[in-house]
Amino acid sequence: MLTTANLLGFLALALVIIIVPGPSVVFTIGRALVLGPAPAVLSVAGNVLGVGVQIIAVALGAGAVVASSPTLFFAIKVLGAGFLIYLGISAFRHRADPLEVELQSERPKTLQIMRQSFVVGITNAKTLVFFLAAFPQFVDPSSNPVLQMLLMGLIFSVIGFFSDSLWALAAGYARHWFAHSGRRLIALRGAGALALSLLGAYMLAGAFS
């Protein structure tokens, strides 16, 4: 099993990766500004589930196969970036929708939000690279390495969920303050949509670099 030293080392690394705002935080804030706090937390959950598939894949060895195939790895990067751009464009198109409509019939369904966020999580090439690079550094090869990697992945997911949820709630509730002004709300929704699109564009550029 994981030694105390290895566990503390991984915790320190994971905290740095999670707490410092990265793609998942930008995605979460963008969703919160567009949809509100509750859907944003659902987005966090869907994202975590998608990343969880990466964790299982890396632990079972499939991640190494993906990393060794430049074509497949490139396709994952492009797919994830393109999906974020799509979400951003869609949110921008609906930025002026009335708040009453959004809170009722036009709000995306739970499964739809989870599905969209799952795609973003499972295609996040940055987390895949992190797991491929970090897991082997803290594993004792003589004591069930797969179980150790799954444990580290679980720890990473729990910390990531609570950290990103705080971002989601903060951004989501700040959004409600803007709801008293139509122009401010439209501007805020547009900012969230722009954040998603720019994040996708950044990741797309990174795929070709």
C-alpha positions in Angstrom: 0.0 0.0 0.0 0.9 3.7 -0.1 3.6 4.7 2.4 2.9 7.8 4.5 5.7 9.7 2.8 4.3 8.9 -0.7 0.8 9.7 0.3 1.8 13.1 1.7 3.9 13.8 -1.4 1.0 13.0 -3.7 -1.4 15.1 -1.5 1.0 18.1 -1.8 1.3 17.8 -5.5 -2.5 17.2 -6.0 -3.3 20.3 -3.9 -1.1 22.5 -6.0 -2.6 21.2 -9.3 -6.2 21.5 -8.0 -6.1 24.7 -6.1 -4.2 26.8 -8.6 -6.9 27.8 -11.2 -6.7 25.7 -14.3 -8.9 24.4 -17.1 -11.4 22.7 -14.8 -11.8 25.9 -12.7 -12.3 28.1 -15.7 -14.9 25.6 -17.0 -16.7 25.6 -13.7 -16.8 29.4 -13.4 -18.0 29.6 -17.0 -20.8 27.2 -16.4 -21.7 28.9 -13.1 -22.0 32.3 -14.8 -24.1 30.9 -17.6 -26.4 28.5 -15.6 -26.1 29.3 -11.9 -24.7 27.6 -8.8 -26.7 24.3 -8.8 -26.1 23.4 -12.4 -22.4 24.4 -12.0 -22.0 21.9 -9.1 -23.6 19.3 -11.3 -21.0 20.2 -13.9 -18.3 19.7 -11.4 -19.7 16.2 -10.6 -19.9 15.3 -14.3 -16.4 16.5 -14.8 -15.1 14.5 -11.9 -16.8 11.4 -13.2 -15.1 11.9 -16.6 -11.7 12.4 -14.9 -12.5 9.2 -12.9 -12.6 7.2 -16.1 -9.1 8.6 -16.9 -7.9 7.5 -13.5 -9.2 4.0 -13.9 -7.7 3.8 -17.4 -4.3 4.9 -16.2 -4.4 2.5 -13.3 -5.2 -0.4 -15.6 -2.6 0.6 -18.1 -4.8 1.9 -20.9 -3.5 5.4 -20.3 0.0 4.4 -21.3 -1.4 3.1 -24.6 -3.1 6.4 -25.3 0.1 8.3 -24.4 2.2 6.2 -26.7 -0.2 6.8 -29.6 0.3 10.5 -30.8 -2.6 10.2 -33.1 -5.1 9.1 -30.5 -3.7 11.5 -27.9 -4.1 14.4 -30.4 -7.6 13.3 -31.2 -8.6 13.4 -27.5 -7.1 16.9 -27.1 -8.9 18.2 -30.2 -12.2 16.6 -29.2 -12.1 18.1 -25.7 -11.2 21.6 -26.9 -13.8 21.5 -29.6 -16.5 20.5 -27.2 -15.7 23.4 -24.9 -15.8 25.9 -27.8 -19.2 24.4 -28.7 -20.5 24.9 -25.2 -19.2 28.5 -25.2 -20.8 29.4 -28.5 -24.1 27.8 -27.4 -24.1 29.8 -24.2 -23.3 33.0 -26.0 -26.2 32.5 -28.4 -28.6 32.2 -25.4 -27.1 34.9 -23.2 -30.1 37.2 -23.7 -32.7 34.6 -22.8 -35.1 35.8 -20.0 -34.1 34.7 -16.5 -37.6 33.3 -15.9 -37.3 31.0 -19.0 -33.9 29.8 -18.0 -35.0 28.9 -14.5 -37.9 26.9 -15.8 -38.3 25.1 -19.2 -35.0 26.2 -20.8 -32.7 25.1 -18.0 -30.7 22.1 -19.2 -31.8 18.8 -17.6 -29.6 17.2 -15.0 -28.5 14.3 -17.3 -27.7 16.8 -20.1 -25.5 18.8 -17.8 -23.8 15.7 -16.4 -23.3 14.3 -19.9 -21.7 17.5 -21.3 -19.4 17.9 -18.3 -18.5 14.2 -18.4 -17.3 14.7 -22.0 -15.2 17.7 -20.9 -13.6 15.7 -18.0 -12.8 12.5 -19.9 -11.2 14.5 -22.8 -9.1 16.7 -20.5 -5.6 15.9 -21.8 -4.0 17.9 -19.0 -5.3 15.6 -16.2 -4.4 12.5 -18.2 -0.8 13.8 -18.5 -0.8 14.6 -14.8 -1.9 11.1 -13.8 0.5 9.4 -16.2 3.4 11.5 -14.8 2.5 11.6 -11.1 1.1 8.1 -10.3 4.3 6.2 -11.0 6.3 8.6 -8.8 4.4 7.6 -5.7 3.7 3.9 -6.2 5.4 1.1 -4.4 5.7 -1.5 -7.3 6.0 -4.4 -4.8 2.5 -3.8 -3.3 -0.5 -3.8 -5.7 0.3 -0.7 -7.8 -3.2 -0.7 -9.4 -4.9 -0.3 -6.0 -2.5 2.4 -5.0 -3.2 4.4 -8.2 -6.9 4.0 -7.7 -6.6 5.3 -4.1 -4.6 8.3 -5.3 -7.1 8.9 -8.0 -9.9 8.8 -5.4 -8.1 11.3 -3.2 -7.5 13.6 -6.2 -11.2 13.4 -7.2 -12.6 14.2 -3.7 -10.3 17.2 -3.3 -11.1 18.4 -6.8 -14.8 18.1 -6.3 -14.9 20.2 -3.2 -12.5 22.7 -4.5 -14.2 23.2 -7.8 -17.6 23.2 -6.1 -16.5 26.2 -4.0 -15.6 28.1 -7.2 -19.0 27.0 -8.7 -21.0 28.3 -5.7 -19.1 31.6 -5.4 -19.4 32.4 -9.1 -23.0 31.1 -9.3 -24.3 33.2 -6.4 -22.4 36.3 -7.6 -24.4 35.8 -10.9 -27.7 36.2 -9.0 -26.7 39.7 -8.0 -26.5 40.6 -11.7 -30.0 39.1 -12.3 -31.5 42.4 -11.0 -30.2 44.1 -14.2 -30.9 42.6 -17.6 -27.9 44.2 -19.1 -25.6 43.1 -16.3 -27.0 39.5 -16.6 -26.5 39.4 -20.3 -22.9 40.7 -19.9 -22.2 38.1 -17.2 -23.6 35.3 -19.3 -21.6 36.5 -22.2 -18.4 36.6 -20.0 -19.1 33.0 -18.9 -19.6 31.9 -22.5 -16.4 33.7 -23.6 -14.5 32.0 -20.8 -15.6 28.6 -22.0 -14.8 29.4 -25.7 -11.4 30.9 -24.8 -10.5 27.9 -22.7 -11.4 25.6 -25.6 -9.4 27.8 -28.0 -6.4 27.7 -25.6 -6.6 23.9 -25.4 -7.0 23.6 -29.1 -3.9 25.7 -29.7 -2.0 23.5 -27.2 -3.0 20.4 -29.1 -1.2 21.8 -32.2 1.9 23.0 -30.3 
